[in-house]
């Protein structure tokens, strides 16, 4: 995944997610944010690993995939979760390629070319899934953006040692970028970006900004 950020794609996906999630909850902030990041980065192969039934996060990725024309893979643990997920998404399930299986194995093999991976931290092996993504990066040239949701109260040592950022969105959202070989070679002298979270003291609203800086290390 490159650095050509598309504000238009991000905005369109954000709005689509709001419309999809409107009837389900008044606080779809995680889904909106994930959708905007995926679409803004023009993700072409998105993979989400769910601990249970696919929900708002998958709605956000559906909106992003419609905006970028990319594929969306949803990995669930069993047949029961598969049926429940399709029922939850209704007609939107037609935009998702469901797979029943082990996310760690699937991301190491069939979907190792994914450029956008979302992991439910309620999965017992969520750190193993992250490690699988990191391992396949050694074979890839382009980077992969990885997001972990439901991250609060998790003892995620592997995430903390991987230059990830914990954003105060929803139940906690871990954000990290795993660089590919070509990205690491081209980083020197290139403008880098970082995420900044600001809280409006008057309204309590959280605002997340992506800021580019000339040189330095991502913060």
ChimeraX commands (.cxc) that place a marker at each C-alpha (Angstrom):
marker #1 position 0.00,0.00,0.00 radius 0.5
marker #1 position 1.43,3.37,-0.99 radius 0.5
marker #1 position 1.18,6.87,0.42 radius 0.5
marker #1 position -1.30,8.36,-2.06 radius 0.5
marker #1 position -3.97,9.36,0.40 radius 0.5
marker #1 position -7.38,10.05,-1.15 radius 0.5
marker #1 position -9.43,12.44,0.96 radius 0.5
marker #1 position -12.35,12.03,-1.43 radius 0.5
marker #1 position -12.45,8.23,-1.04 radius 0.5
marker #1 position -12.12,8.55,2.72 radius 0.5
marker #1 position -15.00,11.03,2.95 radius 0.5
marker #1 position -17.30,9.01,0.70 radius 0.5
marker #1 position -16.67,5.79,2.61 radius 0.5
marker #1 position -17.17,7.58,5.92 radius 0.5
marker #1 position -20.56,8.89,4.81 radius 0.5
marker #1 position -21.64,5.52,3.40 radius 0.5
marker #1 position -20.77,3.84,6.69 radius 0.5
marker #1 position -22.82,6.39,8.61 radius 0.5
marker #1 position -25.83,5.58,6.44 radius 0.5
marker #1 position -25.34,1.81,6.78 radius 0.5
marker #1 position -24.92,1.92,10.54 radius 0.5
marker #1 position -27.55,4.57,11.27 radius 0.5
marker #1 position -30.30,2.07,12.04 radius 0.5
marker #1 position -28.10,-0.04,14.30 radius 0.5
marker #1 position -26.34,2.33,16.68 radius 0.5
marker #1 position -25.83,5.98,17.48 radius 0.5
marker #1 position -22.07,5.50,17.92 radius 0.5
marker #1 position -20.58,3.86,14.82 radius 0.5
marker #1 position -17.33,5.84,15.26 radius 0.5
marker #1 position -15.03,2.82,14.96 radius 0.5
marker #1 position -16.67,1.64,11.74 radius 0.5
marker #1 position -16.52,5.13,10.26 radius 0.5
marker #1 position -12.87,5.57,11.12 radius 0.5
marker #1 position -11.84,2.16,9.76 radius 0.5
marker #1 position -13.84,2.76,6.60 radius 0.5
marker #1 position -12.17,6.13,6.00 radius 0.5
marker #1 position -8.66,4.74,6.57 radius 0.5
marker #1 position -9.24,1.80,4.20 radius 0.5
marker #1 position -10.79,3.92,1.45 radius 0.5
marker #1 position -8.35,6.79,1.87 radius 0.5
marker #1 position -5.45,4.38,1.36 radius 0.5
marker #1 position -7.20,2.78,-1.64 radius 0.5
marker #1 position -7.10,-0.68,-0.06 radius 0.5
marker #1 position -7.56,-3.43,-2.64 radius 0.5
marker #1 position -7.61,-6.58,-0.50 radius 0.5
marker #1 position -9.22,-6.07,2.91 radius 0.5
marker #1 position -9.40,-8.89,5.44 radius 0.5
marker #1 position -11.30,-8.74,8.73 radius 0.5
marker #1 position -10.97,-11.47,11.36 radius 0.5
marker #1 position -14.06,-11.56,13.60 radius 0.5
marker #1 position -14.31,-13.09,17.05 radius 0.5
marker #1 position -18.06,-13.54,16.69 radius 0.5
marker #1 position -20.71,-12.18,14.33 radius 0.5
marker #1 position -19.63,-9.65,11.71 radius 0.5
marker #1 position -21.00,-6.27,12.70 radius 0.5
marker #1 position -20.36,-2.55,12.35 radius 0.5
marker #1 position -16.68,-2.94,11.50 radius 0.5
marker #1 position -17.61,-5.06,8.51 radius 0.5
marker #1 position -20.19,-2.46,7.44 radius 0.5
marker #1 position -17.36,0.08,7.37 radius 0.5
marker #1 position -15.19,-2.15,5.22 radius 0.5
marker #1 position -18.08,-2.83,2.84 radius 0.5
marker #1 position -18.40,0.91,2.28 radius 0.5
marker #1 position -14.65,1.17,1.71 radius 0.5
marker #1 position -14.58,-1.71,-0.75 radius 0.5
marker #1 position -17.40,-0.14,-2.75 radius 0.5
marker #1 position -15.41,3.08,-2.90 radius 0.5
marker #1 position -12.09,1.53,-3.93 radius 0.5
marker #1 position -13.37,-1.42,-5.96 radius 0.5
marker #1 position -11.38,-3.77,-3.74 radius 0.5
marker #1 position -12.19,-7.20,-2.31 radius 0.5
marker #1 position -13.40,-7.78,1.23 radius 0.5
marker #1 position -12.74,-11.07,3.01 radius 0.5
marker #1 position -14.44,-11.79,6.33 radius 0.5
marker #1 position -12.99,-14.68,8.34 radius 0.5
marker #1 position -15.27,-16.27,10.95 radius 0.5
marker #1 position -14.66,-19.20,13.29 radius 0.5
marker #1 position -17.54,-21.49,12.38 radius 0.5
marker #1 position -20.76,-22.14,10.50 radius 0.5
marker #1 position -22.88,-20.65,13.28 radius 0.5
marker #1 position -20.97,-17.37,13.08 radius 0.5
marker #1 position -21.23,-17.46,9.30 radius 0.5
marker #1 position -25.03,-17.70,9.29 radius 0.5
marker #1 position -25.35,-15.08,12.03 radius 0.5
marker #1 position -23.07,-12.71,10.13 radius 0.5
marker #1 position -25.02,-12.99,6.90 radius 0.5
marker #1 position -28.24,-12.39,8.79 radius 0.5
marker #1 position -26.75,-9.36,10.53 radius 0.5
marker #1 position -25.49,-7.76,7.33 radius 0.5
marker #1 position -28.67,-8.53,5.36 radius 0.5
marker #1 position -28.31,-7.62,1.67 radius 0.5
marker #1 position -24.89,-6.08,2.35 radius 0.5
marker #1 position -23.55,-9.63,2.86 radius 0.5
marker #1 position -23.47,-9.92,-0.93 radius 0.5
marker #1 position -20.46,-7.61,-0.95 radius 0.5
marker #1 position -18.45,-9.84,1.39 radius 0.5
marker #1 position -16.47,-13.02,0.69 radius 0.5
marker #1 position -16.98,-15.10,3.83 radius 0.5
marker #1 position -14.44,-17.72,4.83 radius 0.5
marker #1 position -14.71,-20.16,7.74 radius 0.5
marker #1 position -11.34,-21.05,9.18 radius 0.5
marker #1 position -8.25,-20.05,11.13 radius 0.5
marker #1 position -7.37,-16.41,10.48 radius 0.5
marker #1 position -3.70,-16.85,11.35 radius 0.5
marker #1 position -3.28,-19.64,8.80 radius 0.5
marker #1 position -5.35,-17.92,6.13 radius 0.5
marker #1 position -3.39,-14.66,6.39 radius 0.5
marker #1 position -0.15,-16.61,6.16 radius 0.5
marker #1 position -1.23,-18.31,2.95 radius 0.5
marker #1 position -4.34,-17.49,0.89 radius 0.5
marker #1 position -4.54,-13.84,1.90 radius 0.5
marker #1 position -0.92,-12.94,2.53 radius 0.5
marker #1 position -1.17,-10.22,-0.14 radius 0.5
marker #1 position -3.77,-8.30,1.91 radius 0.5
marker #1 position -2.95,-4.61,2.18 radius 0.5
marker #1 position -5.50,-3.85,4.92 radius 0.5
marker #1 position -6.11,-6.19,7.86 radius 0.5
marker #1 position -8.58,-5.69,10.71 radius 0.5
marker #1 position -8.37,-7.93,13.78 radius 0.5
marker #1 position -10.88,-8.32,16.59 radius 0.5
marker #1 position -8.76,-8.30,19.77 radius 0.5
marker #1 position -11.39,-10.46,21.44 radius 0.5
marker #1 position -9.95,-13.34,19.43 radius 0.5
marker #1 position -7.78,-15.45,21.73 radius 0.5
marker #1 position -5.02,-15.66,19.12 radius 0.5
marker #1 position -5.22,-12.05,17.92 radius 0.5
marker #1 position -1.50,-11.53,18.54 radius 0.5
marker #1 position -0.72,-14.68,16.55 radius 0.5
marker #1 position -2.72,-13.23,13.67 radius 0.5
marker #1 position -0.70,-10.01,13.88 radius 0.5
marker #1 position 2.52,-12.02,13.88 radius 0.5
marker #1 position 1.37,-13.85,10.76 radius 0.5
marker #1 position 0.85,-10.53,8.99 radius 0.5
marker #1 position 4.28,-9.33,10.09 radius 0.5
marker #1 position 5.96,-12.52,8.91 radius 0.5
marker #1 position 4.54,-12.38,5.38 radius 0.5
marker #1 position 5.69,-8.77,5.06 radius 0.5
marker #1 position 9.21,-10.11,4.58 radius 0.5
marker #1 position 8.02,-11.46,1.23 radius 0.5
marker #1 position 6.10,-8.35,0.18 radius 0.5
marker #1 position 7.22,-5.06,-1.30 radius 0.5
marker #1 position 4.24,-2.95,-0.27 radius 0.5
marker #1 position 3.14,-2.16,3.27 radius 0.5
marker #1 position 0.05,-3.35,5.11 radius 0.5
marker #1 position -2.11,-1.33,7.46 radius 0.5
marker #1 position -3.30,-3.33,10.48 radius 0.5
marker #1 position -6.06,-2.30,12.86 radius 0.5
marker #1 position -7.06,-4.05,16.07 radius 0.5
marker #1 position -10.44,-3.16,17.56 radius 0.5
marker #1 position -11.81,-3.98,21.05 radius 0.5
marker #1 position -8.27,-3.32,22.25 radius 0.5
marker #1 position -8.88,-1.89,25.73 radius 0.5
marker #1 position -7.98,-4.12,28.68 radius 0.5
marker #1 position -5.96,-6.45,26.46 radius 0.5
marker #1 position -2.42,-7.43,27.41 radius 0.5
marker #1 position -1.19,-7.00,23.86 radius 0.5
marker #1 position 2.58,-7.12,24.29 radius 0.5
marker #1 position 3.19,-7.95,20.64 radius 0.5
marker #1 position 1.28,-4.88,19.50 radius 0.5
marker #1 position 3.08,-2.63,21.99 radius 0.5
marker #1 position 6.45,-3.77,20.66 radius 0.5
marker #1 position 5.46,-3.12,17.04 radius 0.5
marker #1 position 5.21,0.68,17.03 radius 0.5
marker #1 position 1.42,0.58,17.19 radius 0.5
marker #1 position -0.76,3.46,18.33 radius 0.5
marker #1 position -3.75,3.02,20.66 radius 0.5
marker #1 position -6.51,5.44,19.68 radius 0.5
marker #1 position -9.33,6.26,22.15 radius 0.5
marker #1 position -12.06,5.29,19.70 radius 0.5
marker #1 position -14.86,2.93,20.65 radius 0.5
marker #1 position -13.50,0.10,22.81 radius 0.5
marker #1 position -9.95,1.01,21.85 radius 0.5
marker #1 position -8.42,0.88,18.39 radius 0.5
marker #1 position -4.83,-0.18,17.74 radius 0.5
marker #1 position -3.31,1.18,14.55 radius 0.5
marker #1 position -0.05,0.18,12.96 radius 0.5
marker #1 position 1.61,0.03,9.58 radius 0.5
marker #1 position 3.81,-2.95,8.73 radius 0.5
marker #1 position 6.31,-1.81,6.13 radius 0.5
marker #1 position 7.21,-3.86,3.09 radius 0.5
marker #1 position 10.71,-4.13,1.63 radius 0.5
marker #1 position 10.29,-1.38,-0.97 radius 0.5
marker #1 position 8.74,0.96,1.62 radius 0.5
marker #1 position 11.66,0.55,4.00 radius 0.5
marker #1 position 14.10,1.41,1.21 radius 0.5
marker #1 position 12.18,4.51,0.18 radius 0.5
marker #1 position 11.47,5.95,3.62 radius 0.5
marker #1 position 14.61,8.03,3.85 radius 0.5
marker #1 position 13.92,11.60,2.79 radius 0.5
marker #1 position 10.19,10.94,2.32 radius 0.5
marker #1 position 7.52,12.82,4.20 radius 0.5
marker #1 position 5.98,10.61,6.85 radius 0.5
marker #1 position 2.65,10.77,8.60 radius 0.5
marker #1 position 1.33,10.31,12.11 radius 0.5
marker #1 position -2.04,10.20,13.81 radius 0.5
marker #1 position -3.06,12.84,16.33 radius 0.5
marker #1 position -6.14,12.58,18.54 radius 0.5
marker #1 position -7.65,15.80,19.87 radius 0.5
marker #1 position -10.59,16.07,22.26 radius 0.5
marker #1 position -12.89,19.09,22.13 radius 0.5
marker #1 position -13.08,20.27,25.75 radius 0.5
marker #1 position -16.50,21.84,25.19 radius 0.5
marker #1 position -18.32,19.00,23.43 radius 0.5
marker #1 position -16.18,16.00,24.40 radius 0.5
marker #1 position -15.95,14.98,20.72 radius 0.5
marker #1 position -12.83,13.16,19.57 radius 0.5
marker #1 position -11.12,14.24,16.35 radius 0.5
marker #1 position -8.42,12.18,14.66 radius 0.5
marker #1 position -6.02,13.85,12.26 radius 0.5
marker #1 position -3.42,12.40,9.89 radius 0.5
marker #1 position -0.45,14.77,9.82 radius 0.5
marker #1 position 2.46,14.59,7.42 radius 0.5
marker #1 position 5.85,15.77,8.59 radius 0.5
marker #1 position 9.15,16.26,6.82 radius 0.5
marker #1 position 11.33,13.41,8.03 radius 0.5
marker #1 position 11.53,11.87,11.46 radius 0.5
marker #1 position 9.92,8.73,12.83 radius 0.5
marker #1 position 6.20,8.08,12.97 radius 0.5
marker #1 position 4.74,8.97,16.35 radius 0.5
marker link #1:1,2 radius 0.2
marker link #1:2,3 radius 0.2
marker link #1:3,4 radius 0.2
marker link #1:4,5 radius 0.2
marker link #1:5,6 radius 0.2
marker link #1:6,7 radius 0.2
marker link #1:7,8 radius 0.2
marker link #1:8,9 radius 0.2
marker link #1:9,10 radius 0.2
marker link #1:10,11 radius 0.2
marker link #1:11,12 radius 0.2
marker link #1:12,13 radius 0.2
marker link #1:13,14 radius 0.2
marker link #1:14,15 radius 0.2
marker link #1:15,16 radius 0.2
marker link #1:16,17 radius 0.2
marker link #1:17,18 radius 0.2
marker link #1:18,19 radius 0.2
marker link #1:19,20 radius 0.2
marker link #1:20,21 radius 0.2
marker link #1:21,22 radius 0.2
marker link #1:22,23 radius 0.2
marker link #1:23,24 radius 0.2
marker link #1:24,25 radius 0.2
marker link #1:25,26 radius 0.2
marker link #1:26,27 radius 0.2
marker link #1:27,28 radius 0.2
marker link #1:28,29 radius 0.2
marker link #1:29,30 radius 0.2
marker link #1:30,31 radius 0.2
marker link #1:31,32 radius 0.2
marker link #1:32,33 radius 0.2
marker link #1:33,34 radius 0.2
marker link #1:34,35 radius 0.2
marker link #1:35,36 radius 0.2
marker link #1:36,37 radius 0.2
marker link #1:37,38 radius 0.2
marker link #1:38,39 radius 0.2
marker link #1:39,40 radius 0.2
marker link #1:40,41 radius 0.2
marker link #1:41,42 radius 0.2
marker link #1:42,43 radius 0.2
marker link #1:43,44 radius 0.2
marker link #1:44,45 radius 0.2
marker link #1:45,46 radius 0.2
marker link #1:46,47 radius 0.2
marker link #1:47,48 radius 0.2
marker link #1:48,49 radius 0.2
marker link #1:49,50 radius 0.2
marker link #1:50,51 radius 0.2
marker link #1:51,52 radius 0.2
marker link #1:52,53 radius 0.2
marker link #1:53,54 radius 0.2
marker link #1:54,55 radius 0.2
marker link #1:55,56 radius 0.2
marker link #1:56,57 radius 0.2
marker link #1:57,58 radius 0.2
marker link #1:58,59 radius 0.2
marker link #1:59,60 radius 0.2
marker link #1:60,61 radius 0.2
marker link #1:61,62 radius 0.2
marker link #1:62,63 radius 0.2
marker link #1:63,64 radius 0.2
marker link #1:64,65 radius 0.2
marker link #1:65,66 radius 0.2
marker link #1:66,67 radius 0.2
marker link #1:67,68 radius 0.2
marker link #1:68,69 radius 0.2
marker link #1:69,70 radius 0.2
marker link #1:70,71 radius 0.2
marker link #1:71,72 radius 0.2
marker link #1:72,73 radius 0.2
marker link #1:73,74 radius 0.2
marker link #1:74,75 radius 0.2
marker link #1:75,76 radius 0.2
marker link #1:76,77 radius 0.2
marker link #1:77,78 radius 0.2
marker link #1:78,79 radius 0.2
marker link #1:79,80 radius 0.2
marker link #1:80,81 radius 0.2
marker link #1:81,82 radius 0.2
marker link #1:82,83 radius 0.2
marker link #1:83,84 radius 0.2
marker link #1:84,85 radius 0.2
marker link #1:85,86 radius 0.2
marker link #1:86,87 radius 0.2
marker link #1:87,88 radius 0.2
marker link #1:88,89 radius 0.2
marker link #1:89,90 radius 0.2
marker link #1:90,91 radius 0.2
marker link #1:91,92 radius 0.2
marker link #1:92,93 radius 0.2
marker link #1:93,94 radius 0.2
marker link #1:94,95 radius 0.2
marker link #1:95,96 radius 0.2
marker link #1:96,97 radius 0.2
marker link #1:97,98 radius 0.2
marker link #1:98,99 radius 0.2
marker link #1:99,100 radius 0.2
marker link #1:100,101 radius 0.2
marker link #1:101,102 radius 0.2
marker link #1:102,103 radius 0.2
marker link #1:103,104 radius 0.2
marker link #1:104,105 radius 0.2
marker link #1:105,106 radius 0.2
marker link #1:106,107 radius 0.2
marker link #1:107,108 radius 0.2
marker link #1:108,109 radius 0.2
marker link #1:109,110 radius 0.2
marker link #1:110,111 radius 0.2
marker link #1:111,112 radius 0.2
marker link #1:112,113 radius 0.2
marker link #1:113,114 radius 0.2
marker link #1:114,115 radius 0.2
marker link #1:115,116 radius 0.2
marker link #1:116,117 radius 0.2
marker link #1:117,118 radius 0.2
marker link #1:118,119 radius 0.2
marker link #1:119,120 radius 0.2
marker link #1:120,121 radius 0.2
marker link #1:121,122 radius 0.2
marker link #1:122,123 radius 0.2
marker link #1:123,124 radius 0.2
marker link #1:124,125 radius 0.2
marker link #1:125,126 radius 0.2
marker link #1:126,127 radius 0.2
marker link #1:127,128 radius 0.2
marker link #1:128,129 radius 0.2
marker link #1:129,130 radius 0.2
marker link #1:130,131 radius 0.2
marker link #1:131,132 radius 0.2
marker link #1:132,133 radius 0.2
marker link #1:133,134 radius 0.2
marker link #1:134,135 radius 0.2
marker link #1:135,136 radius 0.2
marker link #1:136,137 radius 0.2
marker link #1:137,138 radius 0.2
marker link #1:138,139 radius 0.2
marker link #1:139,140 radius 0.2
marker link #1:140,141 radius 0.2
marker link #1:141,142 radius 0.2
marker link #1:142,143 radius 0.2
marker link #1:143,144 radius 0.2
marker link #1:144,145 radius 0.2
marker link #1:145,146 radius 0.2
marker link #1:146,147 radius 0.2
marker link #1:147,148 radius 0.2
marker link #1:148,149 radius 0.2
marker link #1:149,150 radius 0.2
marker link #1:150,151 radius 0.2
marker link #1:151,152 radius 0.2
marker link #1:152,153 radius 0.2
marker link #1:153,154 radius 0.2
marker link #1:154,155 radius 0.2
marker link #1:155,156 radius 0.2
marker link #1:156,157 radius 0.2
marker link #1:157,158 radius 0.2
marker link #1:158,159 radius 0.2
marker link #1:159,160 radius 0.2
marker link #1:160,161 radius 0.2
marker link #1:161,162 radius 0.2
marker link #1:162,163 radius 0.2
marker link #1:163,164 radius 0.2
marker link #1:164,165 radius 0.2
marker link #1:165,166 radius 0.2
marker link #1:166,167 radius 0.2
marker link #1:167,168 radius 0.2
marker link #1:168,169 radius 0.2
marker link #1:169,170 radius 0.2
marker link #1:170,171 radius 0.2
marker link #1:171,172 radius 0.2
marker link #1:172,173 radius 0.2
marker link #1:173,174 radius 0.2
marker link #1:174,175 radius 0.2
marker link #1:175,176 radius 0.2
marker link #1:176,177 radius 0.2
marker link #1:177,178 radius 0.2
marker link #1:178,179 radius 0.2
marker link #1:179,180 radius 0.2
marker link #1:180,181 radius 0.2
marker link #1:181,182 radius 0.2
marker link #1:182,183 radius 0.2
marker link #1:183,184 radius 0.2
marker link #1:184,185 radius 0.2
marker link #1:185,186 radius 0.2
marker link #1:186,187 radius 0.2
marker link #1:187,188 radius 0.2
marker link #1:188,189 radius 0.2
marker link #1:189,190 radius 0.2
marker link #1:190,191 radius 0.2
marker link #1:191,192 radius 0.2
marker link #1:192,193 radius 0.2
marker link #1:193,194 radius 0.2
marker link #1:194,195 radius 0.2
marker link #1:195,196 radius 0.2
marker link #1:196,197 radius 0.2
marker link #1:197,198 radius 0.2
marker link #1:198,199 radius 0.2
marker link #1:199,200 radius 0.2
marker link #1:200,201 radius 0.2
marker link #1:201,202 radius 0.2
marker link #1:202,203 radius 0.2
marker link #1:203,204 radius 0.2
marker link #1:204,205 radius 0.2
marker link #1:205,206 radius 0.2
marker link #1:206,207 radius 0.2
marker link #1:207,208 radius 0.2
marker link #1:208,209 radius 0.2
marker link #1:209,210 radius 0.2
marker link #1:210,211 radius 0.2
marker link #1:211,212 radius 0.2
marker link #1:212,213 radius 0.2
marker link #1:213,214 radius 0.2
marker link #1:214,215 radius 0.2
marker link #1:215,216 radius 0.2
marker link #1:216,217 radius 0.2
marker link #1:217,218 radius 0.2
marker link #1:218,219 radius 0.2
view
